[in-house]
Amino acid sequence: MGEIYMLDGPVITIGAARENDVIVRLPGVSRQHARIIREGGPSYWLEDVGSRYGSTVNGAVVTRVRLWHGDEIALGGWRATVTLE
């Protein structure tokens, strides 16, 4: 098991640059890669922000998609599983 990131803000940024909330320095992860947006309480969305290699959820390439419990996010060499309580 890897690190755990809390989705406690309205927007969580993910990428290789230091100014991101979640810093990922792995192959295929852009400086500004994606963000997770909380809308309307328990609703979370993943948005690719124009990354070079794209983002996938459950193996499908996405630009914006609602996240559900158990979804697997992949950004380059980084993987994360969504756990919503």
C-alpha positions as CSV (number, residue, x, y, z in Angstrom):
1,M,0.0,0.0,0.0
2,G,1.3,3.5,-0.9
3,E,0.5,6.9,0.4
4,I,-3.0,8.1,1.3
5,Y,-4.2,11.5,0.2
6,M,-7.3,13.2,1.7
7,L,-9.7,14.9,-0.6
8,D,-10.3,17.7,1.9
9,G,-10.2,20.7,-0.4
10,P,-12.5,21.9,-3.2
11,V,-9.6,21.3,-5.7
12,I,-6.7,18.9,-5.4
13,T,-3.9,19.4,-8.1
14,I,-1.7,16.5,-9.2
15,G,1.6,16.7,-11.1
16,A,5.3,16.7,-11.0
17,A,5.7,20.4,-10.1
18,R,6.3,21.4,-6.5
19,E,3.2,23.7,-6.4
20,N,0.8,20.7,-6.7
21,D,-1.1,19.3,-3.7
22,V,0.0,15.8,-4.7
23,I,3.5,15.8,-6.2
24,V,4.2,12.8,-8.4
25,R,7.7,12.5,-10.0
26,L,7.3,9.4,-12.1
27,P,7.6,8.8,-15.9
28,G,4.6,10.1,-17.9
29,V,3.4,12.5,-15.2
30,S,3.3,16.1,-16.5
31,R,4.2,19.2,-14.3
32,Q,0.5,20.1,-14.2
33,H,-1.2,16.8,-15.0
34,A,-4.7,16.6,-13.5
35,R,-7.0,17.8,-10.7
36,I,-9.7,16.4,-8.6
37,I,-12.7,18.7,-8.0
38,R,-15.3,18.3,-5.3
39,E,-18.7,19.4,-6.5
40,G,-21.9,19.4,-4.5
41,G,-20.7,17.6,-1.4
42,P,-19.8,14.0,-2.0
43,S,-19.3,14.3,-5.8
44,Y,-15.7,14.2,-7.1
45,W,-14.5,14.7,-10.6
46,L,-11.1,14.0,-12.2
47,E,-10.0,16.5,-14.9
48,D,-7.0,16.1,-17.1
49,V,-5.5,19.6,-17.5
50,G,-3.9,19.1,-20.9
51,S,-1.2,16.7,-19.8
52,R,1.1,15.2,-22.4
53,Y,0.3,11.6,-21.8
54,G,-3.3,11.8,-20.6
55,S,-5.2,10.3,-17.7
56,T,-7.1,7.1,-17.4
57,V,-9.8,5.9,-15.0
58,N,-10.4,2.1,-15.0
59,G,-8.3,1.9,-18.1
60,A,-10.3,4.4,-20.2
61,V,-8.7,7.6,-21.4
62,V,-10.6,10.6,-19.9
63,T,-10.6,14.4,-19.9
64,R,-13.3,14.8,-17.2
65,V,-15.1,12.0,-15.4
66,R,-17.0,11.5,-12.2
67,L,-15.1,9.4,-9.6
68,W,-16.7,6.5,-7.8
69,H,-15.6,4.3,-4.9
70,G,-13.1,1.7,-6.2
71,D,-12.1,3.6,-9.4
72,E,-8.5,3.3,-10.4
73,I,-6.8,6.5,-11.6
74,A,-3.6,6.2,-13.7
75,L,-1.4,9.2,-14.6
76,G,1.7,8.0,-16.4
77,G,3.4,5.6,-14.0
78,W,1.3,6.6,-11.0
79,R,-1.8,4.7,-9.8
80,A,-4.3,5.5,-7.2
81,T,-7.5,3.8,-6.0
82,V,-10.4,6.0,-5.0
83,T,-11.9,5.3,-1.6
84,L,-15.1,7.3,-0.8
85,E,-16.8,6.8,2.6
